[in-house]
Amino acid sequence: MKKIKSRNVIQLVFFLIVTLIAINHNMELEIPFISSASLHSICPFGGVESLYQIITAGEFIKEIHMSSFIMTILIFGLALFFGPVFCSFICPIGTIQEFISKIGKKIFKKKHNTFIPRKVHNVLKYFRYILLLVLLYKTYTNAVLVFTNIDPFYALFNIGTGEVSRMSLIVLSIVLIGSLFVERPWCKYMCPLGALLGITNKFKIFKIRRNEKTCISCKLCTKNCPMNIDVANKTKITDLQCISCLECTSENACPIDNTVNFQIGGFNNENK
């Protein structure tokens, strides 16, 4: 029997919580112990847009909730220690992409997540930074949550409410269908929050490190990386695409103990 990873359990718990919050709010139910707040109140990128608006214009965005602003601060605080763990452990869009990718792997086998050539991927992965800059500029000039118009998260949990834009439904459809062929297409190529969180990989305290002395060059770490990072040829993973999912580590993929680990500092045996 395949071991159920603790990360997958955490993902499902948060996905269920957000689903129940959306049901509570949209259907005006009163599920015990579950908030009925608007999804704007639990959207961390709304906090990013609001922070930008405060810095540049000295005012909050009209639709923003203080809870979203606080959530954004907590997510970035967590990222300073562990990197973009929000993306790999908590984000509902990341979770549903992974679930659909499991189906894609059964259909396409080893071809899954290899349909986009490496050279094309290396160009496309910077598109999310362009999108981030455009969204921040539009937010500054309009003082509204521009991201809502393309947000697959908002579309997924508000389908049928009449509040979802046609463009966000198109983006959601592309992301869900694309996940059959590519792992986490939204995270890799479009997510503006992931783009910002990815920067913390350059200076986060805990890093993924590969011990060259014990590595057997099986490249399972690279094959298991959902973000197409060439872990097998790096000693320290600081790639902007890394989501700290730990799929490449000795605990999950690497067959040799203490070879690919998530830790502070170097390996204890690297100087022996």
PLY file of the C-alpha trace (Angstrom):
ply
format ascii 1.0
element vertex 272
property float x
property float y
property float z
element edge 271
property int vertex1
property int vertex2
end_header
0.00 0.00 0.00
1.37 3.41 -0.96
2.18 5.65 2.00
-0.11 8.64 2.43
2.09 11.72 2.74
1.41 14.16 5.55
1.58 17.02 3.03
-1.34 15.54 1.10
-3.39 15.30 4.30
-2.67 18.97 5.10
-3.63 19.94 1.55
-6.97 18.13 1.76
-7.77 19.66 5.15
-7.25 23.22 3.89
-9.11 22.49 0.65
-12.08 21.21 2.67
-12.03 24.26 4.96
-12.07 26.70 2.04
-14.83 24.69 0.34
-16.98 24.83 3.48
-16.35 28.57 3.88
-17.46 29.11 0.26
-20.60 26.97 0.82
-21.39 28.85 4.02
-21.05 32.20 2.30
-22.68 31.45 -1.06
-25.57 29.35 0.25
-25.97 31.35 3.48
-25.68 28.22 5.61
-24.40 28.01 9.17
-22.01 25.06 9.23
-20.71 24.83 12.84
-17.19 26.21 13.49
-16.86 27.36 9.86
-16.70 31.02 8.85
-19.12 32.43 6.29
-16.74 35.17 5.17
-16.31 36.25 1.56
-13.45 34.62 -0.35
-11.90 38.09 -0.61
-11.20 37.81 3.11
-9.05 34.68 2.67
-7.32 35.62 -0.58
-3.66 36.36 0.24
-2.96 38.09 -3.07
-5.60 40.65 -2.15
-3.32 41.55 0.74
-0.39 41.93 -1.67
-2.41 44.30 -3.84
-3.55 46.23 -0.79
0.00 46.53 0.56
1.15 47.87 -2.80
-1.73 50.35 -2.83
-0.92 51.54 0.69
2.75 52.07 -0.18
2.07 53.88 -3.45
-1.19 55.70 -2.75
-1.66 55.59 1.01
-5.06 53.86 0.94
-6.68 50.42 1.10
-8.27 48.79 -1.94
-12.07 49.01 -1.81
-12.83 45.28 -1.64
-9.98 44.28 0.65
-10.50 42.66 4.05
-8.10 43.15 6.97
-7.96 39.35 7.39
-6.52 39.04 3.87
-3.91 41.66 4.68
-2.91 39.84 7.90
-2.85 36.48 6.05
-0.45 37.89 3.50
1.94 39.04 6.22
1.82 35.60 7.89
2.42 33.78 4.58
5.46 35.89 3.78
6.73 35.55 7.34
6.50 31.76 6.98
8.24 31.95 3.59
11.24 33.71 5.11
11.90 30.52 7.10
10.69 27.73 4.80
10.07 29.25 1.35
6.74 29.01 -0.53
5.22 26.29 1.66
1.87 28.04 1.29
1.90 27.00 -2.37
2.66 23.34 -1.70
0.82 22.72 1.57
-2.13 25.12 1.73
-3.18 26.71 -1.58
-6.43 25.06 -2.85
-5.53 25.73 -6.49
-2.23 23.95 -6.00
-4.07 21.02 -4.42
-6.62 20.58 -7.21
-3.86 20.83 -9.85
-1.98 18.01 -8.11
-5.11 15.87 -7.93
-5.78 16.27 -11.66
-2.11 15.62 -12.43
-2.41 12.24 -10.72
-5.04 11.37 -13.33
-2.76 12.73 -16.07
0.09 10.51 -14.86
-2.11 7.43 -15.17
-3.05 8.42 -18.73
0.31 9.62 -20.08
2.69 7.69 -17.81
6.28 8.98 -18.15
5.28 11.55 -20.77
3.33 13.51 -18.17
4.97 16.83 -17.27
7.36 16.56 -20.24
5.13 17.95 -23.00
6.63 21.44 -22.74
10.29 21.45 -23.93
12.85 22.59 -21.36
13.84 25.63 -23.46
10.22 26.75 -23.75
9.64 26.16 -20.04
12.68 28.29 -19.17
11.07 31.21 -21.00
7.46 30.68 -19.90
8.35 30.52 -16.20
9.07 34.26 -16.19
5.61 35.15 -17.50
4.19 35.16 -13.96
6.53 38.05 -13.11
5.24 40.03 -16.07
1.68 39.29 -14.94
2.57 40.37 -11.39
3.87 43.74 -12.58
0.82 44.31 -14.80
-1.58 43.49 -11.95
0.20 45.77 -9.49
0.17 48.61 -12.03
-3.54 48.08 -12.77
-4.26 47.95 -9.04
-2.43 51.23 -8.52
-4.27 52.99 -11.34
-7.75 51.58 -10.58
-7.64 50.99 -6.79
-9.68 47.78 -7.15
-8.92 44.05 -6.99
-7.99 43.62 -10.65
-6.75 40.08 -10.00
-10.31 38.87 -9.30
-11.03 39.08 -13.03
-8.56 36.28 -13.80
-8.30 34.51 -10.44
-8.94 30.73 -10.79
-9.22 30.42 -6.98
-12.13 32.87 -6.85
-13.73 31.26 -9.91
-13.45 27.71 -8.54
-15.22 28.46 -5.28
-17.79 30.88 -6.70
-19.05 28.97 -9.74
-22.80 29.45 -10.08
-22.97 32.64 -8.00
-22.99 35.12 -10.88
-19.98 36.91 -9.35
-17.37 35.21 -11.53
-15.99 36.89 -14.64
-15.88 35.02 -17.93
-12.12 35.48 -18.13
-11.52 33.88 -14.71
-13.63 30.88 -15.81
-11.52 30.59 -18.97
-8.31 30.75 -16.91
-9.66 28.13 -14.49
-10.58 25.82 -17.38
-7.12 26.18 -18.92
-5.47 25.44 -15.56
-7.59 22.36 -14.83
-7.28 20.89 -18.33
-3.59 21.81 -18.50
-2.96 19.91 -15.25
-3.66 16.68 -17.11
-0.52 17.31 -19.15
1.68 19.50 -16.93
2.09 19.58 -13.17
0.95 22.84 -11.59
0.71 24.95 -14.79
-0.81 27.87 -12.88
1.99 27.82 -10.30
4.74 27.56 -12.91
3.64 30.12 -15.43
0.91 32.46 -14.13
0.53 32.76 -10.34
1.59 36.28 -9.22
1.61 35.30 -5.53
3.87 32.33 -6.30
6.15 34.68 -8.21
6.59 36.85 -5.13
6.97 33.94 -2.73
9.51 32.33 -5.05
11.91 35.20 -4.40
12.22 34.06 -0.77
14.01 30.92 -2.00
17.12 33.07 -2.41
17.39 33.89 1.30
15.05 31.58 3.28
16.58 30.02 6.40
15.72 26.36 5.68
16.98 25.19 2.27
16.87 21.98 0.25
20.44 20.71 -0.13
21.92 17.78 -2.05
24.92 15.97 -0.63
27.25 15.33 -3.58
29.31 12.77 -1.63
26.41 10.37 -1.04
24.45 11.10 -4.25
24.29 8.14 -6.68
23.09 10.27 -9.65
19.81 8.36 -10.04
18.09 11.70 -10.79
14.90 10.68 -8.97
14.95 14.06 -7.23
14.71 15.82 -10.60
12.08 13.40 -11.93
9.89 13.93 -8.85
10.07 17.73 -8.86
6.65 19.07 -9.96
8.22 22.41 -10.92
10.80 20.87 -13.33
13.83 21.96 -11.32
17.03 20.04 -12.12
17.73 19.15 -8.48
20.23 16.41 -9.43
22.69 19.00 -10.72
22.46 21.45 -7.83
23.90 21.35 -4.31
21.52 24.00 -2.93
18.03 24.69 -4.30
17.42 28.43 -4.53
15.44 28.30 -7.77
12.60 30.84 -7.95
10.27 28.02 -9.03
10.78 25.90 -5.90
7.61 25.54 -3.79
9.24 23.66 -0.88
7.02 20.62 -1.46
9.88 18.29 -0.38
9.05 15.75 -3.11
12.74 15.59 -4.04
14.04 14.84 -0.56
15.42 11.62 0.90
12.16 11.24 2.78
10.09 11.11 -0.42
12.15 10.48 -3.57
15.87 10.05 -2.96
16.71 6.40 -2.09
19.81 7.36 -0.08
19.40 8.67 3.47
20.72 12.15 4.25
21.36 13.01 0.61
18.61 15.49 -0.27
17.38 17.22 2.88
15.46 20.30 3.99
17.64 21.93 6.65
19.66 24.84 8.00
23.29 24.92 6.95
25.21 22.14 5.18
25.34 18.38 5.68
27.01 17.06 8.80
29.09 14.63 6.77
30.02 16.83 3.84
33.52 17.56 5.15
34.29 13.98 6.17
0 1
1 2
2 3
3 4
4 5
5 6
6 7
7 8
8 9
9 10
10 11
11 12
12 13
13 14
14 15
15 16
16 17
17 18
18 19
19 20
20 21
21 22
22 23
23 24
24 25
25 26
26 27
27 28
28 29
29 30
30 31
31 32
32 33
33 34
34 35
35 36
36 37
37 38
38 39
39 40
40 41
41 42
42 43
43 44
44 45
45 46
46 47
47 48
48 49
49 50
50 51
51 52
52 53
53 54
54 55
55 56
56 57
57 58
58 59
59 60
60 61
61 62
62 63
63 64
64 65
65 66
66 67
67 68
68 69
69 70
70 71
71 72
72 73
73 74
74 75
75 76
76 77
77 78
78 79
79 80
80 81
81 82
82 83
83 84
84 85
85 86
86 87
87 88
88 89
89 90
90 91
91 92
92 93
93 94
94 95
95 96
96 97
97 98
98 99
99 100
100 101
101 102
102 103
103 104
104 105
105 106
106 107
107 108
108 109
109 110
110 111
111 112
112 113
113 114
114 115
115 116
116 117
117 118
118 119
119 120
120 121
121 122
122 123
123 124
124 125
125 126
126 127
127 128
128 129
129 130
130 131
131 132
132 133
133 134
134 135
135 136
136 137
137 138
138 139
139 140
140 141
141 142
142 143
143 144
144 145
145 146
146 147
147 148
148 149
149 150
150 151
151 152
152 153
153 154
154 155
155 156
156 157
157 158
158 159
159 160
160 161
161 162
162 163
163 164
164 165
165 166
166 167
167 168
168 169
169 170
170 171
171 172
172 173
173 174
174 175
175 176
176 177
177 178
178 179
179 180
180 181
181 182
182 183
183 184
184 185
185 186
186 187
187 188
188 189
189 190
190 191
191 192
192 193
193 194
194 195
195 196
196 197
197 198
198 199
199 200
200 201
201 202
202 203
203 204
204 205
205 206
206 207
207 208
208 209
209 210
210 211
211 212
212 213
213 214
214 215
215 216
216 217
217 218
218 219
219 220
220 221
221 222
222 223
223 224
224 225
225 226
226 227
227 228
228 229
229 230
230 231
231 232
232 233
233 234
234 235
235 236
236 237
237 238
238 239
239 240
240 241
241 242
242 243
243 244
244 245
245 246
246 247
247 248
248 249
249 250
250 251
251 252
252 253
253 254
254 255
255 256
256 257
257 258
258 259
259 260
260 261
261 262
262 263
263 264
264 265
265 266
266 267
267 268
268 269
269 270
270 271
